[in-house]
Amino acid sequence: MLAHESLERVVVVGTSCSGKSTFARELARRLDSRYVELDELYWAPEWTPKPETEFLRLTDAATTGPRWVVDGNYGAVRELVWPRATSIIWLNFSLPTVFGRALWRTVRRSLLREALFAGNRETFRRAFFSRDSILLWVLTSYGPRRHNYPSLRAEGRYPNAGWVELHRPAEASAFLHGVGGEGH
């Protein structure tokens, strides 16, 4: 476990639907830190990405403070955010775990018509009958992400950040429990 002092500026990464947002939001709450969701900064209405300059500007503004927890895998802002981080937490869960979460979350959001970033909504059509499917994205991005993060760690380009790799949801829960919620 990382020392509490190293949890001042945290980046939470992992494949899509690994639970980054849920984990990061709870970690930020327990640390009394700002929570930054990169998806919120990235997406415009109708699932249109914001211009890269705007995404960079928004991310820069969100991560200039002394305490924050960021979740997201966006390479476009990695060189802005990761050098500022004191910790990088990788939710490296199995494909069955991640895909099960993706399927459940997508069905729930589609049924409930849950509004997401910039009013976007997941739909059954988009999830099951589109090349933009989050389920397809999970399957195609899972392997490359699992190979990319060890390489980024080994490069040593982010020496100020301690790494934590969590392999199961139970480990993520135990990590959060170890952070506590009182007096931190």
Backbone hydrogen bonds, N-H to C=O, Kabsch-Sander energy under -0.5 kcal/mol:
donor,donor_aa,acceptor,acceptor_aa,energy
6,S,3,A,-1.4
7,L,4,H,-1.8
8,E,5,E,-0.6
10,V,68,W,-2.6
11,V,87,S,-2.4
12,V,70,V,-3.1
13,V,11,V,-0.6
13,V,89,I,-2.8
15,T,91,L,-0.6
18,S,15,T,-1.6
23,F,19,G,-2.7
24,A,20,K,-3.3
25,R,21,S,-2.7
26,E,22,T,-1.9
27,L,23,F,-2.6
28,A,24,A,-2.8
29,R,25,R,-2.0
30,R,26,E,-2.5
31,L,27,L,-2.0
32,D,28,A,-0.8
32,D,29,R,-0.8
33,S,28,A,-2.6
34,R,67,R,-1.2
36,V,69,V,-2.9
38,L,36,V,-0.7
38,L,71,D,-2.1
40,E,37,E,-0.7
41,L,37,E,-1.2
42,Y,38,L,-1.8
43,W,39,D,-2.4
44,A,48,T,-3.1
47,W,44,A,-0.6
48,T,44,A,-0.9
48,T,45,P,-0.9
50,K,42,Y,-3.1
54,E,51,P,-0.5
55,F,51,P,-2.4
56,L,52,E,-2.7
57,R,53,T,-2.2
58,L,54,E,-2.8
59,T,55,F,-2.3
60,D,56,L,-2.7
61,A,57,R,-2.3
62,A,58,L,-1.9
63,T,59,T,-1.3
63,T,60,D,-0.5
64,T,61,A,-0.7
68,W,8,E,-2.0
69,V,34,R,-2.7
70,V,10,V,-3.2
71,D,36,V,-2.1
72,G,12,V,-2.1
75,G,73,N,-0.6
77,V,74,Y,-1.3
78,R,75,G,-0.7
79,E,75,G,-0.5
80,L,77,V,-1.1
81,V,77,V,-2.6
82,W,78,R,-2.3
84,R,81,V,-1.3
85,A,81,V,-0.9
85,A,82,W,-0.8
86,T,9,R,-3.2
87,S,9,R,-1.8
88,I,162,G,-2.8
89,I,11,V,-3.2
90,W,88,I,-0.6
90,W,164,V,-3.2
91,L,13,V,-3.0
91,L,89,I,-0.6
92,N,90,W,-1.3
92,N,166,L,-2.3
93,F,91,L,-1.1
98,V,94,S,-2.5
99,F,95,L,-3.3
100,G,96,P,-2.2
101,R,97,T,-2.0
102,A,98,V,-2.5
103,L,99,F,-2.8
104,W,100,G,-2.4
105,R,101,R,-2.9
106,T,102,A,-2.5
107,V,103,L,-2.4
108,R,104,W,-2.6
109,R,105,R,-2.9
110,S,106,T,-2.4
111,L,107,V,-2.7
112,L,108,R,-2.6
113,R,109,R,-0.9
114,E,109,R,-1.5
116,L,120,N,-3.5
119,G,116,L,-1.8
120,N,117,F,-2.2
127,A,123,T,-2.5
128,F,124,F,-2.8
129,F,125,R,-2.4
133,S,130,S,-1.3
137,W,133,S,-2.3
138,V,134,I,-2.4
139,L,135,L,-1.9
140,T,136,L,-2.4
141,S,137,W,-2.4
142,Y,138,V,-1.4
143,G,139,L,-0.5
145,R,141,S,-2.1
146,R,142,Y,-2.0
147,H,143,G,-1.3
148,N,144,P,-2.3
149,Y,145,R,-2.1
151,S,147,H,-1.0
152,L,148,N,-2.4
153,R,149,Y,-2.3
154,A,150,P,-2.5
155,E,151,S,-1.9
156,G,152,L,-0.6
156,G,153,R,-1.0
157,R,152,L,-0.6
161,A,158,Y,-1.6
162,G,86,T,-2.4
162,G,160,N,-0.5
164,V,88,I,-2.3
166,L,90,W,-2.8
166,L,164,V,-0.5
171,E,168,R,-0.7
172,A,168,R,-1.8
173,S,169,P,-2.5
174,A,170,A,-2.3
175,F,171,E,-2.4
176,L,172,A,-2.4
177,H,173,S,-2.6
178,G,174,A,-2.3
179,V,175,F,-1.4
180,G,176,L,-1.4
